[in-house]
Amino acid sequence: MMTTLLAAAAAAPATFSWSPKVAVVMIACNVLAYAIARANIAKPNEGFEIPNSQYFGGLSHASVVAANCLGHVLGIGTILGLASRGVL
């Protein structure tokens, strides 16, 4: 089993390095996640209010954390997909 894992690790392509393109993709995915959160969360302003909440469209702390989680999941999937196709 270890030899199979080592062979799979050796065959894996090298990871890519950070660049401004990667940051732009992650920011775009997070903005998309905020739009999805504002449209789909039933009670977006219930719970703790965050400072400067007017910049986040009145979202509560839990809604902002949820939107960021979704944005990062979308972002890493997009980044890995674009990197495997050679775009990033």
C-alpha positions as CSV (number, residue, x, y, z in Angstrom):
1,M,0.0,0.0,0.0
2,M,2.8,2.4,0.8
3,T,4.4,1.9,-2.6
4,T,1.2,2.7,-4.3
5,L,0.9,5.9,-2.3
6,L,4.5,6.9,-3.0
7,A,4.0,6.2,-6.7
8,A,0.9,8.3,-6.8
9,A,2.7,11.1,-5.0
10,A,5.6,11.0,-7.4
11,A,3.2,11.1,-10.4
12,A,1.4,14.2,-9.1
13,P,2.1,17.4,-10.9
14,A,4.0,20.2,-9.1
15,T,1.9,22.7,-7.3
16,F,1.7,26.2,-8.6
17,S,2.9,29.3,-6.8
18,W,0.9,32.3,-5.7
19,S,0.5,35.1,-8.1
20,P,-1.8,38.2,-8.4
21,K,-4.0,36.1,-10.8
22,V,-4.7,33.7,-8.0
23,A,-5.6,36.6,-5.7
24,V,-8.0,38.0,-8.3
25,V,-9.7,34.7,-8.7
26,M,-10.1,34.2,-4.9
27,I,-11.5,37.8,-4.5
28,A,-13.9,37.2,-7.4
29,C,-15.1,34.0,-5.8
30,N,-15.7,35.7,-2.5
31,V,-17.6,38.5,-4.1
32,L,-19.8,35.9,-5.8
33,A,-20.3,34.1,-2.5
34,Y,-21.4,37.4,-0.8
35,A,-24.0,37.9,-3.6
36,I,-25.2,34.3,-3.2
37,A,-25.4,34.8,0.6
38,R,-27.4,38.0,0.3
39,A,-29.8,36.4,-2.0
40,N,-30.3,33.1,-0.2
41,I,-29.9,33.5,3.6
42,A,-33.3,33.7,5.1
43,K,-32.4,35.9,8.1
44,P,-29.1,37.6,7.1
45,N,-29.0,40.1,9.9
46,E,-29.9,37.9,12.8
47,G,-27.2,37.4,15.3
48,F,-24.1,39.5,16.2
49,E,-23.6,42.6,14.2
50,I,-20.1,43.1,12.8
51,P,-18.4,46.5,12.8
52,N,-19.0,48.5,9.6
53,S,-21.8,46.1,8.6
54,Q,-23.0,48.5,6.0
55,Y,-20.0,47.4,3.8
56,F,-21.3,43.8,3.9
57,G,-24.9,44.7,3.1
58,G,-26.2,44.4,6.6
59,L,-25.1,40.8,7.0
60,S,-24.5,39.5,10.6
61,H,-21.3,37.9,11.8
62,A,-22.5,34.4,11.1
63,S,-23.6,35.3,7.6
64,V,-20.3,36.9,6.8
65,V,-18.4,33.8,8.1
66,A,-20.7,31.6,6.0
67,A,-20.2,33.7,2.9
68,N,-16.4,33.6,3.4
69,C,-16.4,29.9,3.8
70,L,-18.4,29.4,0.7
71,G,-16.2,31.9,-1.2
72,H,-13.0,30.0,-0.2
73,V,-14.5,26.7,-1.2
74,L,-15.5,28.1,-4.6
75,G,-12.1,29.9,-4.8
76,I,-9.9,26.9,-4.2
77,G,-11.9,24.7,-6.6
78,T,-11.7,27.4,-9.3
79,I,-8.0,28.0,-8.7
80,L,-7.2,24.3,-8.8
81,G,-9.3,23.8,-11.9
82,L,-7.7,26.7,-13.7
83,A,-4.2,25.6,-12.6
84,S,-4.8,22.1,-13.9
85,R,-5.8,23.6,-17.3
86,G,-2.7,25.8,-17.3
87,V,-4.5,29.1,-17.1
88,L,-2.9,30.1,-13.8
